[in-house]
Amino acid sequence: MAIYLDFEQTIRQIQEEIVAAEVRYDHHAVEILKQDLAKEVEKTYSNLSPYQELQLARHADRPYALDYINLLLDKKYEIHGDRHFRDDLSIICYLGYIGNERVMVIGEQKGRGTKNKIKRNFGMPHPEGYRKALRAAKMAEKFNIPVLMLIDTPGAYPGLGAEERNQSEAIARNLLELSNLNTITVSVVIGEGGSGGALAIGVADRLAMMRYSVFSVISPEGCSAILWNDPTKVEAATKALKITSSDLKELDLIDDVIDEPLIGAHRDKEGAAEALKTYFMNSVAELQKLSDSERLEKRYSRLVGMGKFSE
């Protein structure tokens, strides 16, 4: 059953009326209601607040990394384990084809339903997850395969075991190694990009965000708790943090915003997957025109230029 947020209730009502009209075979009413739906979608989604965009980024029906992999990847083969400790299922790595392009896809997977959420550790990777991601990226480098990284995590797992196995070193190692990786890399925030857990697979030639995704150093809940000790200030914190795709594009912290369907990826998974595919394939085609040294120089310049400001 579809889940609707508070600001989507009018859309829900119109969609239910369309279903009822279709059952009655009232084609005239269906056409009118579809026009009303298009107008309501335009009105609702063109005026979203940062907090509403955060809600969409976390929507339970929003496609996760595995959804995109299943929609986009042909002849796929999953890669398991970090060859050090274990196989962390909150990070998934698949080798396969997008169109005619051989690709390595690395993603953070949250999981649906209690059983799968626990299995995927709610999308919060352990150090072995990041080491698995790096192993897959190094494999892609060896065979000159483009890498697509899909970011979707509330953050790296902060548990005692993760710290004992050197969580911070695993993240830092990925930042270092991915910055020097000699193959084409594209990273996309598909939902929630949280702190170092997102950065660990966010170093790439191109960094983009889906229209309704967020990318932040801390969650709005954590920010409001630290700054104001008041959980009711989450909306104010979301606005102040500037975590939406449009904010980060304006600040020049990402390269592009991918135009997922206006109604949201949670309502049109196939449309969102097609938008992601188009962006990735276009990026690969553009990056393939550069020599290795040119591509690495552009990547370096982009990374060291982040956070620049003028007075």
C-alpha positions in Angstrom: 0.0 0.0 0.0 1.4 3.4 -1.0 2.5 5.7 1.8 1.5 9.4 1.5 3.1 12.3 3.4 1.0 15.1 5.0 1.5 17.4 2.0 0.6 14.7 -0.5 -2.9 14.1 0.8 -4.7 16.0 -2.0 -2.7 14.0 -4.5 -3.8 10.8 -2.7 -7.4 11.9 -2.9 -7.3 12.6 -6.6 -5.5 9.3 -7.3 -8.2 7.4 -5.4 -10.9 9.2 -7.4 -9.1 8.2 -10.6 -9.2 4.6 -9.5 -12.9 4.8 -8.7 -13.7 6.4 -12.1 -11.7 3.7 -13.9 -13.7 1.0 -12.0 -16.9 2.7 -13.3 -15.4 2.9 -16.8 -16.1 6.7 -16.7 -13.4 7.7 -19.2 -14.4 11.3 -19.3 -14.0 11.7 -15.5 -10.6 9.9 -15.7 -9.3 12.4 -18.2 -10.5 15.4 -16.2 -9.1 13.9 -13.0 -5.7 13.2 -14.6 -5.5 16.9 -15.6 -6.4 17.9 -12.1 -3.7 15.5 -10.8 -1.0 17.0 -13.1 -1.9 20.5 -11.8 -1.8 19.4 -8.2 1.6 17.7 -8.6 3.0 20.8 -10.2 1.6 23.0 -7.4 2.7 20.7 -4.6 6.2 19.7 -5.7 7.2 23.1 -7.1 6.9 24.7 -3.7 8.5 22.2 -1.3 10.2 23.4 1.9 13.6 21.9 2.8 12.0 19.8 5.5 9.5 18.4 3.0 12.4 17.5 0.7 14.0 15.7 3.6 10.8 13.7 4.1 10.9 12.7 0.5 14.6 11.7 0.7 13.6 9.4 3.6 10.3 8.1 2.1 9.8 4.4 2.8 8.8 3.9 -0.9 11.8 5.7 -2.3 14.0 3.4 -4.5 17.1 2.1 -2.7 20.4 1.1 -4.3 19.3 -2.4 -5.0 16.1 -1.2 -6.7 18.2 0.9 -9.1 20.6 -2.0 -9.7 17.7 -4.4 -10.5 16.2 -1.8 -12.9 19.4 -0.8 -14.6 21.9 -3.6 -14.5 22.0 -6.5 -16.9 24.1 -9.7 -16.4 24.8 -8.6 -12.9 27.1 -10.5 -10.5 27.4 -9.6 -6.8 30.8 -9.2 -5.1 30.9 -10.2 -1.5 33.3 -9.6 1.4 36.2 -7.3 2.2 38.8 -10.2 2.5 39.6 -9.0 6.0 36.7 -9.6 8.3 33.2 -10.3 6.8 30.6 -9.4 4.3 28.8 -6.2 5.3 25.4 -6.3 3.7 24.8 -2.6 4.2 27.2 -2.1 1.2 26.4 -3.9 -2.0 28.7 -4.2 -5.0 27.6 -5.5 -8.4 29.4 -6.0 -11.7 27.3 -5.9 -14.8 26.2 -3.9 -17.8 24.2 -0.7 -18.2 23.4 -0.7 -21.9 26.6 -1.7 -23.6 28.8 -0.3 -20.9 30.4 -2.7 -18.4 30.0 -1.1 -14.9 30.8 -1.6 -11.3 28.0 -0.4 -9.0 28.7 0.2 -5.4 25.7 1.2 -3.2 24.5 1.7 0.4 21.4 -0.4 1.0 18.9 0.4 3.8 16.4 -2.5 3.5 12.6 -2.6 3.8 10.7 -4.3 6.6 12.1 -5.1 10.1 14.0 -8.2 9.0 15.7 -6.6 6.1 16.5 -3.4 7.9 18.3 -5.4 10.6 20.1 -7.5 7.9 21.2 -4.2 6.2 22.0 -2.5 9.5 19.6 0.3 8.5 22.0 1.3 5.7 24.8 2.2 8.2 28.0 0.5 7.0 30.7 -1.0 9.2 34.4 -0.6 8.3 34.3 -3.9 6.4 31.6 -2.4 4.2 33.8 0.4 3.2 36.7 -2.0 2.7 34.5 -4.1 0.5 33.6 -1.0 -1.5 37.2 -0.2 -2.0 38.0 -3.7 -3.0 35.3 -3.5 -5.7 36.6 -0.1 -6.9 40.1 -1.4 -7.1 38.9 -4.4 -9.2 37.2 -1.9 -11.5 40.4 0.1 -11.8 42.3 -3.0 -12.8 40.1 -3.7 -15.7 39.3 0.0 -16.5 35.6 -0.3 -15.7 33.6 2.8 -14.8 32.3 2.9 -11.3 28.8 4.2 -10.2 28.5 4.8 -6.5 25.0 5.2 -4.9 24.9 7.1 -1.6 22.0 6.4 0.7 22.8 6.3 4.5 22.0 8.1 7.7 25.7 7.7 8.5 28.5 5.2 9.2 27.6 2.8 12.0 28.8 4.3 15.3 28.9 1.1 17.4 31.7 -0.2 19.6 32.6 -3.0 17.2 32.9 -0.7 14.3 35.2 1.6 16.3 37.3 -1.4 17.4 37.8 -2.3 13.7 38.8 1.3 12.9 35.8 2.9 11.3 37.4 6.3 10.9 40.5 4.7 9.2 38.3 2.8 6.8 36.5 6.0 5.8 39.7 8.0 5.5 41.3 5.2 3.4 38.5 5.3 1.0 38.8 9.1 0.6 42.5 8.7 -0.2 42.2 5.7 -2.5 39.1 6.9 -4.4 40.7 10.3 -5.0 43.6 8.5 -6.8 41.5 5.8 -8.5 42.5 5.6 -12.2 39.1 4.8 -13.7 36.0 6.8 -14.3 33.9 7.3 -11.2 30.4 8.9 -10.8 28.8 9.2 -7.4 25.1 10.0 -6.9 23.1 10.7 -3.7 19.9 8.8 -4.3 18.3 9.4 -0.9 20.0 10.5 2.3 23.7 11.3 2.4 24.9 11.4 6.0 28.3 12.7 7.1 31.4 10.5 6.6 29.2 7.5 5.9 28.3 9.2 2.6 31.7 10.7 1.9 33.4 7.3 2.0 31.8 6.5 -1.4 31.4 10.1 -2.5 34.8 10.9 -3.9 34.5 10.8 -7.7 35.0 12.5 -11.0 31.3 13.6 -10.8 29.2 14.0 -7.7 25.4 14.5 -8.3 22.2 14.4 -6.3 18.8 13.2 -7.2 16.3 16.1 -7.1 14.7 15.0 -3.8 17.8 13.9 -1.9 19.8 15.5 0.9 23.5 15.6 1.8 24.7 16.8 5.2 27.4 16.7 7.9 24.8 15.9 10.6 21.1 15.0 10.6 18.7 17.8 11.3 17.6 15.9 14.4 21.2 15.8 15.7 21.7 19.4 14.8 18.6 20.6 16.7 19.5 18.5 19.7 23.0 19.9 19.9 22.3 23.6 19.1 18.9 24.1 20.8 18.3 20.9 22.9 14.9 21.0 21.3 13.6 18.3 18.9 10.8 20.6 17.7 13.3 22.7 15.8 14.1 20.1 13.2 12.5 22.1 10.4 14.5 25.2 11.3 17.7 23.0 11.5 16.9 21.5 8.0 16.6 25.0 6.5 19.7 26.3 8.2 21.9 23.3 7.3 21.2 23.8 3.5 21.2 20.1 2.8 18.9 20.0 -0.3 20.2 19.4 -3.9 19.4 22.9 -5.0 21.3 24.4 -1.9 24.4 22.3 -2.5 24.4 23.0 -6.3 24.2 26.7 -5.5 27.1 26.4 -3.0 29.1 24.5 -5.8 29.5 21.5 -3.6 28.0 19.1 -6.1 28.3 19.0 -9.9 24.7 18.3 -11.0 21.2 17.8 -9.9 19.4 14.8 -11.6 15.9 15.6 -12.5 14.0 12.6 -11.1 10.3 12.8 -12.0 8.6 15.8 -10.4 6.2 13.6 -8.5 9.2 11.9 -6.9 11.1 8.7 -7.3 8.8 7.0 -4.7 5.9 7.4 -7.2 7.9 6.7 -10.4 10.8 4.3 -9.8 11.2 3.5 -13.5 11.3 7.2 -14.4 13.9 7.9 -11.7 16.0 5.0 -12.9 16.0 6.2 -16.4 17.1 9.7 -15.3 19.9 8.1 -13.3 21.0 6.0 -16.3 20.9 8.9 -18.7 23.1 11.0 -16.3 25.6 8.2 -15.7 25.9 7.3 -19.4 26.3 10.9 -20.4 28.9 11.5 -17.7 30.9 8.4 -18.8 30.8 9.5 -22.4 32.1 13.0 -21.5 34.8 11.6 -19.2 36.0 9.1 -21.7 37.1 12.0 -24.0 39.7 13.0 -21.4 43.1 11.3 -20.9 43.8 9.7 -17.6 46.0 12.5 -16.5 43.5 15.2 -17.5 40.7 13.3 -15.7 42.7 12.9 -12.5 43.8 16.6 -12.6 40.2 17.7 -13.0 39.1 15.5 -10.1 41.9 16.8 -7.9 41.1 20.5 -8.8 37.4 19.8 -8.0 38.2 18.2 -4.6 40.6 20.8 -3.4 38.3 23.6 -4.5 35.4 22.5 -2.2 34.6 24.9 0.5 36.3 27.8 -1.1 34.9 31.3 -0.2 35.7 34.9 -0.8 35.4 37.9 1.5 
